[in-house]
Amino acid sequence: MDTNAEHERRDWMGFHQKAFFVDMHAHPTMPASYFAPVSFLPFFPPLRYLPFFPSFRRANRRSPDDLPSSRAYRGTSLFEFRTAFPLLQAGGADVVLTNAVIPEADFLRAFLGSRRNVRLVARLPLIRNISKRYIRPSYFQSTLNMMEAIETEVAAYNDFAEEMNRTTATKRRLVEIVRSVERLKEIRAMDGAGPIALVHAVEGAHSLQGELAGKRATRYQK
């Protein structure tokens, strides 16, 4: 390897390790919401018990010492769960914005052809819970539901991580939903020794509902 290139590589790696790393566009709420461990039919087990079905919670339980190679994360796939908490730890993330993205009614109608098609797809077993929590309610309620989903996954992960930290040599960083600037400053002062901070954010002004959002609160609830 060229000497200058190797020097630049070492310099970049050192800068990355020392930096306070903020990821502003990672969307951890998407896998937490759409691949949550819920039952999709009364006679089927929760998704977390189906080994063939992608699960954000299962991805969060991977050991930081046994993560896939970087080659496995090339390209784009919803099922790779790049925002799984062990991967955030491995990447040195200190702050991650949750960026809740709520499906827009007009987009769904345009993508599926009609409101009738939206309703037909929403009845599919694997989509039913997504429709119930993120399509049928108002945009604002859907946003709150998505924030609740990521908070549920954070709580489940922290319980698991604390147990693993007590019983194994592998140390996992906890994850915290940060709700104030003061707390964010405290985590910043820990210089990487504190939890990974998640800060709630929304993507799209329609998440705040409002008269111009283009979707009445009761339109899709019938």
FIDO-769808 format. One record per residue (C-alpha): chain; x, y, z. Coordinates in Angstrom, 1 decimal, padded with zeros to 4 digits, m for minus. Layout:
# residues N
+-------+--------+--------+--------+
: chain :      x :      y :      z :
+-------+--------+--------+--------+
:     A :      X :      Y :      Z :
...
+-------+--------+--------+--------+
//
This chain:
# residues 222
+-------+--------+--------+--------+
: chain :      x :      y :      z :
+-------+--------+--------+--------+
:     A :  000.0 :  000.0 :  000.0 :
:     A :  001.2 :  003.5 : m000.8 :
:     A :  002.8 :  005.1 :  002.3 :
:     A :  000.7 :  008.3 :  002.0 :
:     A : m002.5 :  006.3 :  001.6 :
:     A : m001.7 :  004.2 :  004.7 :
:     A : m001.0 :  007.4 :  006.6 :
:     A : m004.3 :  009.0 :  005.5 :
:     A : m006.1 :  005.8 :  006.5 :
:     A : m004.7 :  005.8 :  010.0 :
:     A : m005.4 :  009.5 :  010.4 :
:     A : m009.0 :  009.0 :  009.3 :
:     A : m009.5 :  006.1 :  011.7 :
:     A : m008.1 :  008.0 :  014.6 :
:     A : m010.3 :  011.0 :  013.9 :
:     A : m013.4 :  008.7 :  013.6 :
:     A : m012.7 :  007.0 :  016.9 :
:     A : m012.2 :  010.3 :  018.8 :
:     A : m015.1 :  012.2 :  017.2 :
:     A : m018.5 :  012.6 :  018.7 :
:     A : m020.4 :  010.8 :  016.0 :
:     A : m024.0 :  011.9 :  015.2 :
:     A : m026.1 :  010.0 :  012.6 :
:     A : m028.9 :  012.2 :  011.5 :
:     A : m030.5 :  010.0 :  008.9 :
:     A : m030.5 :  006.3 :  010.0 :
:     A : m034.2 :  005.5 :  010.6 :
:     A : m034.0 :  003.0 :  013.4 :
:     A : m037.8 :  003.4 :  013.8 :
:     A : m038.5 :  001.7 :  010.5 :
:     A : m037.2 : m001.8 :  011.5 :
:     A : m038.5 : m001.3 :  015.0 :
:     A : m042.0 : m000.6 :  013.7 :
:     A : m042.3 : m002.8 :  010.7 :
:     A : m040.5 : m005.8 :  012.1 :
:     A : m041.7 : m005.8 :  015.6 :
:     A : m042.2 : m009.1 :  017.5 :
:     A : m046.0 : m009.2 :  017.2 :
:     A : m048.5 : m012.0 :  016.3 :
:     A : m049.9 : m011.5 :  012.8 :
:     A : m052.6 : m014.2 :  013.0 :
:     A : m054.3 : m015.6 :  016.2 :
:     A : m053.0 : m019.1 :  015.4 :
:     A : m049.4 : m018.1 :  014.5 :
:     A : m046.6 : m017.4 :  017.1 :
:     A : m045.1 : m014.0 :  017.5 :
:     A : m042.7 : m013.1 :  014.7 :
:     A : m039.7 : m013.4 :  017.0 :
:     A : m040.3 : m017.2 :  017.2 :
:     A : m040.2 : m017.6 :  013.4 :
:     A : m036.5 : m018.1 :  012.5 :
:     A : m037.1 : m017.4 :  008.8 :
:     A : m038.7 : m014.0 :  009.4 :
:     A : m036.5 : m010.9 :  009.8 :
:     A : m036.6 : m009.5 :  013.3 :
:     A : m035.2 : m006.2 :  014.6 :
:     A : m035.1 : m007.5 :  018.1 :
:     A : m033.2 : m010.6 :  017.0 :
:     A : m030.7 : m008.4 :  015.2 :
:     A : m030.2 : m006.4 :  018.4 :
:     A : m029.1 : m009.6 :  020.2 :
:     A : m026.2 : m010.3 :  018.0 :
:     A : m022.9 : m010.2 :  019.8 :
:     A : m020.7 : m007.1 :  019.0 :
:     A : m017.8 : m009.6 :  018.7 :
:     A : m019.7 : m011.7 :  016.1 :
:     A : m021.1 : m009.2 :  013.5 :
:     A : m021.4 : m009.8 :  009.8 :
:     A : m018.5 : m008.6 :  007.6 :
:     A : m018.8 : m005.2 :  006.0 :
:     A : m019.4 : m007.0 :  002.7 :
:     A : m022.7 : m008.4 :  004.0 :
:     A : m024.0 : m004.8 :  004.3 :
:     A : m023.3 : m003.6 :  000.8 :
:     A : m026.3 : m002.5 : m001.2 :
:     A : m029.7 : m001.7 :  000.2 :
:     A : m032.0 : m004.0 :  002.0 :
:     A : m034.7 : m003.5 :  004.7 :
:     A : m033.7 : m006.8 :  006.1 :
:     A : m030.1 : m006.0 :  006.9 :
:     A : m031.1 : m003.9 :  010.0 :
:     A : m028.0 : m001.6 :  009.7 :
:     A : m029.4 :  000.4 :  012.7 :
:     A : m029.4 : m002.6 :  015.0 :
:     A : m027.9 : m001.4 :  018.2 :
:     A : m024.8 : m003.7 :  018.1 :
:     A : m024.0 : m002.3 :  014.7 :
:     A : m024.4 :  001.3 :  016.0 :
:     A : m021.9 :  000.4 :  018.7 :
:     A : m019.5 : m001.2 :  016.3 :
:     A : m019.7 :  001.9 :  014.1 :
:     A : m018.9 :  004.3 :  017.0 :
:     A : m022.3 :  006.1 :  016.9 :
:     A : m022.9 :  008.4 :  019.8 :
:     A : m026.2 :  010.0 :  018.8 :
:     A : m028.8 :  008.8 :  016.3 :
:     A : m031.9 :  010.6 :  015.3 :
:     A : m034.9 :  008.2 :  015.2 :
:     A : m036.5 :  009.9 :  012.1 :
:     A : m040.0 :  008.5 :  012.2 :
:     A : m041.4 :  008.2 :  008.6 :
:     A : m045.1 :  007.8 :  008.3 :
:     A : m046.6 :  006.4 :  005.0 :
:     A : m048.5 :  009.2 :  003.1 :
:     A : m052.0 :  008.3 :  002.0 :
:     A : m051.5 :  009.9 : m001.5 :
:     A : m048.2 :  007.9 : m002.0 :
:     A : m049.9 :  004.6 : m001.0 :
:     A : m052.8 :  005.3 : m003.4 :
:     A : m050.5 :  006.2 : m006.2 :
:     A : m048.2 :  003.2 : m005.6 :
:     A : m051.0 :  000.7 : m005.3 :
:     A : m053.4 :  002.2 : m007.8 :
:     A : m056.4 :  003.1 : m005.6 :
:     A : m057.7 :  003.4 : m002.1 :
:     A : m059.4 :  000.0 : m002.5 :
:     A : m056.1 : m001.6 : m003.3 :
:     A : m054.6 :  000.0 : m000.2 :
:     A : m057.3 : m001.6 :  001.9 :
:     A : m056.9 : m005.0 :  000.3 :
:     A : m053.1 : m005.0 :  000.9 :
:     A : m053.7 : m003.8 :  004.5 :
:     A : m055.7 : m007.0 :  005.2 :
:     A : m052.8 : m009.2 :  004.4 :
:     A : m051.6 : m011.1 :  007.5 :
:     A : m048.0 : m009.7 :  007.4 :
:     A : m049.3 : m006.2 :  006.8 :
:     A : m052.2 : m006.1 :  009.2 :
:     A : m050.4 : m004.8 :  012.2 :
:     A : m048.5 : m002.2 :  010.2 :
:     A : m051.8 : m001.0 :  008.8 :
:     A : m053.4 : m000.9 :  012.3 :
:     A : m050.6 :  001.2 :  013.8 :
:     A : m049.1 :  003.3 :  010.9 :
:     A : m051.7 :  003.6 :  008.1 :
:     A : m055.2 :  003.7 :  009.6 :
:     A : m054.6 :  006.2 :  012.4 :
:     A : m054.0 :  009.9 :  011.8 :
:     A : m050.5 :  010.9 :  010.8 :
:     A : m049.9 :  012.3 :  014.2 :
:     A : m051.1 :  009.2 :  016.1 :
:     A : m049.0 :  007.0 :  013.7 :
:     A : m046.0 :  009.1 :  014.5 :
:     A : m046.6 :  008.6 :  018.2 :
:     A : m047.0 :  004.8 :  017.6 :
:     A : m043.7 :  004.7 :  015.7 :
:     A : m041.9 :  006.5 :  018.6 :
:     A : m043.5 :  004.1 :  021.0 :
:     A : m042.2 :  001.2 :  018.9 :
:     A : m038.6 :  002.2 :  019.1 :
:     A : m038.9 :  003.0 :  022.8 :
:     A : m040.2 : m000.6 :  023.3 :
:     A : m037.2 : m002.0 :  021.5 :
:     A : m034.8 :  000.2 :  023.4 :
:     A : m036.2 : m001.1 :  026.7 :
:     A : m036.1 : m004.7 :  025.6 :
:     A : m032.5 : m004.3 :  024.3 :
:     A : m031.3 : m002.6 :  027.5 :
:     A : m032.7 : m005.5 :  029.7 :
:     A : m030.9 : m008.0 :  027.4 :
:     A : m027.7 : m005.9 :  027.3 :
:     A : m027.5 : m005.5 :  031.1 :
:     A : m027.9 : m009.2 :  031.6 :
:     A : m025.2 : m009.9 :  029.0 :
:     A : m022.9 : m007.4 :  030.6 :
:     A : m023.3 : m009.1 :  033.9 :
:     A : m022.8 : m012.7 :  032.7 :
:     A : m020.3 : m012.4 :  029.7 :
:     A : m017.1 : m010.6 :  028.9 :
:     A : m018.6 : m008.8 :  026.0 :
:     A : m019.6 : m005.2 :  026.9 :
:     A : m022.6 : m003.7 :  025.2 :
:     A : m023.4 :  000.0 :  025.3 :
:     A : m026.8 :  000.7 :  026.5 :
:     A : m029.2 :  002.8 :  024.4 :
:     A : m031.1 :  005.8 :  025.8 :
:     A : m034.0 :  007.9 :  024.5 :
:     A : m032.7 :  011.4 :  025.3 :
:     A : m035.3 :  014.0 :  026.0 :
:     A : m033.3 :  017.1 :  026.9 :
:     A : m030.2 :  019.1 :  025.8 :
:     A : m028.8 :  018.8 :  029.3 :
:     A : m028.8 :  015.0 :  029.2 :
:     A : m027.3 :  015.1 :  025.7 :
:     A : m024.5 :  017.2 :  027.1 :
:     A : m023.9 :  014.8 :  029.9 :
:     A : m023.6 :  011.9 :  027.5 :
:     A : m021.2 :  014.0 :  025.4 :
:     A : m019.0 :  014.5 :  028.4 :
:     A : m018.7 :  010.7 :  028.9 :
:     A : m016.6 :  010.6 :  025.8 :
:     A : m018.0 :  007.3 :  024.5 :
:     A : m018.3 :  005.6 :  027.8 :
:     A : m022.0 :  006.4 :  028.2 :
:     A : m025.1 :  005.1 :  026.3 :
:     A : m025.9 :  005.6 :  022.7 :
:     A : m028.3 :  008.5 :  022.6 :
:     A : m031.5 :  008.3 :  020.4 :
:     A : m033.2 :  011.6 :  019.8 :
:     A : m036.7 :  011.6 :  018.5 :
:     A : m037.3 :  013.3 :  015.1 :
:     A : m039.9 :  013.1 :  012.4 :
:     A : m039.4 :  013.2 :  008.6 :
:     A : m042.1 :  015.0 :  006.8 :
:     A : m044.3 :  017.8 :  008.0 :
:     A : m047.4 :  015.6 :  007.5 :
:     A : m046.4 :  013.8 :  010.7 :
:     A : m047.7 :  016.9 :  012.6 :
:     A : m051.2 :  016.4 :  010.9 :
:     A : m052.6 :  019.9 :  010.4 :
:     A : m055.2 :  020.9 :  007.9 :
:     A : m052.9 :  020.6 :  004.9 :
:     A : m051.7 :  017.1 :  005.7 :
:     A : m054.1 :  015.7 :  003.1 :
:     A : m055.6 :  013.0 :  005.4 :
:     A : m058.4 :  013.5 :  007.9 :
:     A : m058.0 :  011.7 :  011.2 :
:     A : m061.0 :  009.4 :  010.5 :
:     A : m060.6 :  008.8 :  006.8 :
:     A : m058.9 :  005.4 :  007.1 :
:     A : m060.4 :  004.3 :  010.3 :
:     A : m063.6 :  002.9 :  008.8 :
+-------+--------+--------+--------+
//
